[in-house]
Amino acid sequence: MTASPTSPGGPTLPQRRRLVTDIPGPESLTRLERKRTHVADGVGTTLPVFVAAAGGGVLVDVDGNSLIDLGSGIAVTTVGNAAPAVVERVREQAAAFTHTCFMVTPYDGYVDVCEQLAELTPGHHAKKSALFNSGAEAVENAVKIARAATGRDAVGVFDHAYHGRTNLTMAMTAKSMPYKSGFGPFAAEVYRAPMSYPLRDGLSGEEAAARAVDVLDKQVGAANLACVVIEPIQGEGGFVVPAPGFLPALARWCAERDVLLVADEIQSGFCRTGDWFACDHEAVVPDLVTTAKGIAGGLPLAAVTGRAELMDAVHVGGLGGTYGGNPLACAAALGAIEEMRRHDLTTRARAVGEVMAGRLRRLAEEHPVVAAVRGRGAMMAVELCHPGTTDPDPVRAGAVSAYCHSHGVVTLTCGTWGNVLRFLPPLSITDELLHEAFDVVAEAFAATT
């Protein structure tokens, strides 16, 4: 089985689903016992198989099972788990040096990544960036920048949002379990507005935006808001795609009141939705953009990119971190962007999305538990509800996902109620593997009726 013509690099592992043991197999079970001894219980695992190799669209575990990957490490390995340009650039950089700390002695890789971000993120204005390690760090620093630039404190966020696990980003995140429960008190001056959620509110984008800004005006007042932070397509909250017009209306309201619009593109960015960024779909140009996940092909890197004058509002030394923009991660990012450009992965994401959307709509026709099919590009989901209602059905979602796992397909759930199945295949997956994976998904729905 060969890679699709647009797949980056082409897989080096056999691209097939192959089960030689139960999932998890005996070797993985042995390693799980070691994990229980040495790793904190709070670090959960969705699918308890230990991976020995990965590439193209498969993960190979220590028992020799080959699983089809529909998760990409939560939207991280967009270009694949070992894309050639990523591997080669990291290898060259590791041979040169692994660290100096950019705040001590700078290096080209950091600046090169910032230059690429200025070119790729929405808008043609002058931009600057700062690099960090994780999405939560990026969001937290975006808020710091917004507060410094505006002189205001308040932050607007949305229902169903997920922004991270640091104290401030936990406050910004909507879902309690498992992200917030027992970890308070949380940072103050965070205010939550209703998100556009077409399945549940039935509002047009403009109507939903008017409702949201009315709440923000009443709770805090635009004059006190430093920024409004929003995922253009929500991630952990359930791949909620706002109704058309919602984001542009929100952007206009922010611009008219000098409130900074921060787009959290951590899960939706870097070709995932069929555009470089999800904001591009409606030509929304945020003041600040946060990125991570798909930016560096699996190495830890994150960024805040924004209008140059806003980024420069922070005093010297106010941004940074020991490992932020590590040279190996920067090399990986440059390799990942090279793969995205070379193989036109925005087009590939749209093609993958067409396949997934077609298969999922067929499932919706056959199984009334599917209340909604939504997403964009290679970021698709189905929300499961008790038939004829919008009452969430997390039990069925869990059962479908468990069936997929036991039959060699990596799937993920999400959503405020845990009733959403999300699909994030690497864009290096073959069309044949993608169809085979959704054959298993279809079997899972039939087997759990």
N, C-alpha and C positions, 0 to 999 in steps of 0.2 A: 504494500500500500504506500503510495507516494504522497508527498505534501502537495497541497493546492498550489498553483503557480504563484499566487501572491503571498504565500506563507514565508516568513523571514527565515532565510538560511536553509530550511529543510531539516527535518528531524534526523537525528543520528540513532535513535532507538527504534526498534520495530514498532510501527504505528498500528497497534492492534490491542483490543481488549482480550486479556488472557487470565483465566482464573485456574490456579493449580492447587489452592487450598481454600478453606473457608476464609471469610473476611471478618475479623483479622485472623491471620494464620499463626502457626505455633511460634515462629521466630518473633513476630510482632508482639505476641502475648508475653513472651519471655522478657522482651524489652520494656513492655508496659509495667511489669513488676519492678524493674529497675527504676523506671520513671516515678512510680509511686513512692519509692524509697527516697529519691533525691530531689524531686521537683515538687514545689508547693502545689497543694491540691487546688488552689485558686486558679492555676493555669489550666484551663480546660482544653479538651481535644474533641473536635467534631467527629473525626473518623480515625480510630486508633490503629492505624497501620504506619509502620516506620518506613520511610522512603529511602531507597538506595540510589536511585537515578531518576531523572525526569527530562523530558524534552519533547518538542512537537506538541502533541495533545495528550501525552500519557505520563503517569507516575508509576514507577516500578518499585514494589516494596521488597523488603528483605526476604520474603518468602518466594519471590519470583512472580508474584501476581502483577499484571499490567492493567492499570485502571485508567479509564478515560477521565480527563480533568475538565470539569465544568465550573471550577471555582477560581483558578489562577491565583491561589493563595490570597483570596479576597481582592481580586482586580489588580494584582501586582505584576504577575508575569505575562503581561500583555504581549510581549515579543517572544514569549517562550521562556523556558527555565534555563536555557543555556544558549542564547542567541549568539551567533558567531562574533558579531562586532562587539557585543558586551564582554564576552570571554576574552577576546584578544586585547581590548583596551585595558581591561582590569589586569590581565597578565603583564602587559607592558608597564603599567603604572606601579604594580606591586614590585617589579624588579627595580624601578627607579627610587621610589620611597613610598611608604604607607601613611605617613603623618608628619606634619610640622605644626599644625594648628594655624589656620588661616589668619587668626588674630595676632599671631606671633610673626610668622614669615609667610606671605602669600604665595600663591602658585597659579599657573594659567588655567588649570582645569576648572576652578571655582568661577573665574571670570568668564570662561567659555560657556559654562552652563547658564550663567546669568544673561549672557548675550543671546543664547538660544531662547531663553524664556521671554526676553523682550520681543523677539521676533514672532514667537508662536502664540502667546497669550492674546486674548481679544483686545482690539483697539490698536491704533497707529500712533498714539501719543508717546512721549518720552517715558521710558520705564526703567526702574531699577529693581533689583531683587536682593534678598538675603536668604541664605541656605541654612537648613536645620536638619534634624534627624528623623522626625516623625510627623505625621499629620497633625497630631495634637499640639506639638510644638509650633507648627506653622500657624494653626488657628490662634493659639495663645499670643503669638507675636504679632499677628495681624491686628488683634484687639489692642495690643500695646501701641502699635503704630497709629491706629485710628484715634486712640485717646490722646496721644502726643500731638497729632496733627490738628485735632479739633478742639482740644481743651475740655472735652466733655467726658463723662464717665459711663453712661448707660449703653447697654448692648441689647439689640433686638434679635431674637431668634424665633424658631417656629416649632409648632407641634410636630412630633415624630422625628425631630432632628437627632442626628448623632454627629458629635464633633470631637470626641476623644475621651481620654481617661485621666488627664491631669485635673487639678481641682477646678480651675476655671472652665475647662471644656466639659467636665462632668456637669457643672451648673448649666452649661449651654445645651447639653444633651437632654432629650425628653424622657427617655425610657429608664425606669428605675432599676429593674433586674435585667441583666446582672451588673449593669454599669455603675449604678449610683448607690444602691441599697447598702446602708451601714457605713458609708464613707463620708458623711457630712460632718460639720457644716460646710456649705459650699460658698463660693465667691458671690458677693452681692452685686447689685446693679445689672442683673440679667432679667430681661422681660420677654415673655413668650406670646407669640401671636398665632392665630390659626393658619395652617398651611392649606393651599389649594389641594384638594383630594377628590378628584372627580367622581370616584366610585361612591364616596360617602357624603359629599355636600351638594352635588348637582349644580354647582355654580359655574358661570363662565369665568375665564381668567380675570377679566376686569372686575367682576362682582367679588370674586375671592380676594383680589388685591384690595378693594375698597374695604372689605371686612377686616382684613389684616391691619391696614394702616389706621383704621378707626380704633382698633384695640391698642395699637402702639401710641396713638395720640392720647387716648384716655389714660393709659397706664403710666406713661412717662413723659410724653410730649416731645415733639420732634426737636425742639430747642435743646433738649438734654441728651439726645442720642448721639453717641460717637459714631455708631455704625449699626447696620443691619447685616447679619450673617446668614447666608442661606445656601443650601445645597441645590443647585439647579435641577438635579434629579436626586431625590433622597436615597441614601444607601441603606444603612441598618434599619431605617424607619420603614422600609418596604418597597424600595424602588418606586416611590411615588413620583409620578411625572405631573407637574402642575398643568392646569388647563392652559391652552394657548392664550397668550396675552397677559398672564399673571406676572411673569418676570419683567417684561417691558414696563408694565404699569408700576410695579414696585420700584424699578430703576428710575422712572420719571419722578415718582414721589420723593425718593431719596435725593435726586439731583436738585429738585426745586427747593429743598429744605436744608441743603448742605449736610446731609447725612451720608456717610460713606457706605457704599454697597460693597460687601465682601462676599465673593463667590467661593464657596468651599467646593473645589473641583477635585478633591483628594481621591474619591472613588470613580468619578465620571470623566476625569481628564485623560489626556494623551491617547486620543483615537478611540477610546472605549465606546463612545456613543455614535461613532460614524462621522464625527467632526473632531478637530483637535481638542476642543473643549465643548461641554454641553451648552454653555452660554452662546456659542456660535450659532446654534440652531435658530434662535430668534434675534440674532445680532445684538445681544445685550453686552454692553461693555462695562464691567464692574470697575470700581476704583482700585480694589485689591483682589488678588486671586491667590488662594492657597492650593498647593499641589503636593503630592507625595505618591505612594503606591506605584502606579505604572511608570513613574518618571525614570526609574533607574534599573529596570529589569530584575529586581529582587534585592538589590542592595539598599540599605537604609539612607534615604535622602528625602528632604522636603524643602519647600520654598514658599516664600511670600514674594509675590511680584506685584508692583503697583505703580501708580503715577509717581514720577521721579520726585516731585515736590513733596508728596506725602511720605514717601520712603525716607526722604532726607530730613523729616521733621524730628526724628529721634536723635538725641545727642550722641556724640561719638562714644563708643563703648556700651551703648544701651541695647544693642542687638549683638547676637553671636552665641557662642558656646564652644566648648573644647573640641567636639567632634563635628560640629555643623559644617557641611560641605567637605567632608573627608575626601581626600584625593582619589581613593578607590571608588567611592560612591559617585563622585563627579565623572570619573572615567566611564563607569557603567552607564550613567545618564547620557553621556555623549554617544556611547555605543547604541543605547536603546533608541535615541532620537534618530541616529543614522539608519537603524533598521526600519523605523517607522516611515521615514522619508523614502528609503530605497524601495520598499515593498508596498508603498501607498496603503498603509494600514487603515486609513480612514475609509477608503473604499472597501477594503477587506472586512472591516467591522460592519459596514452596511450589508454586505453579502451574508455574513454570518447571522446578522440580525434578521434578514429575510427568511433564512432557513428556520431559525428558532421561532420566529413569530408565526410562520405557517404551521409548524408542528404544534405549537401551543394553542393556536386557534382551533385546530382540529380536536385537540384534547377538550377544549372548552365546549365544543359542540357535542362531544360524547359524554362528558361528565359535568353535571350541573353544579358540582362542588366548586368549579372554577368560576369565580365571580368576576374576575378581571384578568385580562392579558395586557401587560403594559411594559414600557421600557423604550429604549432607543438604541439602535445599533447592536453591539454585542453586550448589552446590559439589559437583559430581559427578565421578566418575572411573571408569575401567576399568583393571584391572591385567592386563597381557599376560604369559602364561607359555607355555612349550612345552606343547602339549596333553597332558593327563593327568598333568602334574607341576606343581610350584610353582617350576620353574626359570625365572628371569626371561628375557623375550624383548625386550630393548631395541632390537634391530635392527628387529623388526616395528613396535614403537611409533614409532620414528623414521621408518620408511617410511610409515606411515599419516599421521603428522603432515605429512611432506613433501608427500604427495599433496594433503592438505587445503590447504596453503599455495599450491601451484601452481594450485589450482582455486578460490581466492578465499575461503578460510575460515581465520581465525586460530585455531590450536590451540597448546596448550602441553603439554610433557611434564614429568614430575617422578618422584620416587621414588628411593630409595637406589640402585637398580640402573638407573634411567632407563627403566623399562618401564611407566610409568603415563601414560595420557593423561588430563589434567584439563580440566574444562570450567567456565568462570566467566563466563558471559555477563553483560553489563550488564542490570539489571532493566528498562531502558528498551527492550529488544529486543522486536520484535513476535513474536507467535506464528508468523506466516507465515515470517519470517526464521529463527526457531529451527528450524522443521521443515525448511526448505531447507538450513540448515547441516548438520543431521543426515542429510539425504539425501546430502550430499557425504561425510560421515563414513562412511556405509554403503558408498558407492562406493569409498572409500579402502580399507576392509577387503577388499572383493571384489577390487579391483585388485592388492592386495599378498599375496594368498593364496599 
